[in-house]
Amino acid sequence: MAKNVVYFISGPMTGTEDMGRARFAEAERRLKKYPGVIVLNPASLPLGMPECRYMPICLAMLQQADCVLMLDGWENSKGARIERGFAIQCGKFIIPEDVIRDVT
């Protein structure tokens, strides 16, 4: 039996239009076009908590992932930079957004 691959989506949310939900949803849709892909999307978390409560949840999600899809602009996001650093320390594969850009 083939193993599913778990992706975590990381990118800018705070200060973006709709908290980045549309961009994250589009990335999730594209990733799900590949067979056996499971997507952990932090933009699906409920709104309304202080920012400091989201990071522990996101890091727990990321810990369960095999790969991290880094959305464009991640460099400008404190949270995404933390997630990327954590992913590197855990030996996760880091995938740039342009890899899935042409998936329709």
N, C-alpha and C positions, 0 to 999 in steps of 0.2 A: 504494500500500500504506500502510495506517495505521501510524503510529509507536506502538510500545509506550511506556507511561509507567512509569518506574521510581520506586518509593516506597521510602524508608528509614524504618523505624519507630524512634522515639526515645522514651525514657521511663525511669522509675525501675527499676533492677534490683537494685543492691546494697542489702542490708538488707531486701529484700522476700521474701515467701514464694515459694519455688521460683525465685528470681532473676528473677521477673517472666515466666517462660516461658509460663505459661498466658495471661496478658494479651496478650503479644506474639503468641502463636499465634492467639488469637481475632481480634486486629486484622488479622493476615495473612489469615486466612480471609475476613474481611469485605472486605478490599481486593481479594482475588482474585475476588470476585463481579462486579467490573467488567471488561468486556472489555478486553484489551490491557494489563492491569496486571501488572507484574513487581515482586515484593516482595523487598527486602533486609532480612532480619530478624536483627539482632545477637544475639538470644536463642537463635539456632540454633548459635552458636559453642560449642565444647566448654568444659566447666567445668574448673577446676583451675589456670589461670594466674593470676599476680598481676594485680590490677586495672590496673596501669599498662601491661600488654601488650595489653589490649583496645582502649584508645582509639585507637591508630594504625590498627588494623584497622577499627574503626567509622568513623573519618574517611575511610579509603580507600573503604569501602562508600558512605558518604554522598556522597563526591565524584562517584560514578557515578550518583547519583539525580537525578531531576527535581524530586521533591517529598519533603517530610519530614512524616510523620504524627507529631504530638506527642501522646503518651498523657497522660491526666490525671495530675497530680502531677509533671510534668516539672520544675516550678519548684523542687522539693525535691531534685533529683538534680544533683549537680555535673557528671556526665558528660553528661546531657541538656542542661544549660545550655551546656556547651561545644559540643555538637553543634548546638544551635540557633544559637548565635553564628556558628559556622563556616558553617552553611547560609545564614544571612543574608548573610554576607560573600561567599559564592559565588553569590548571587542565586537560591537555591532557593525554590520555593513552600513555605510553611509551612501545614500543614493541622491544625486541632485535632481531637482524637478524636471530639468530638460530631458531626462531619460524617458519620461512618460508623456511629454508634451504632445507628441504626434499620435498618441493613442486616442482613437475616437470612440 
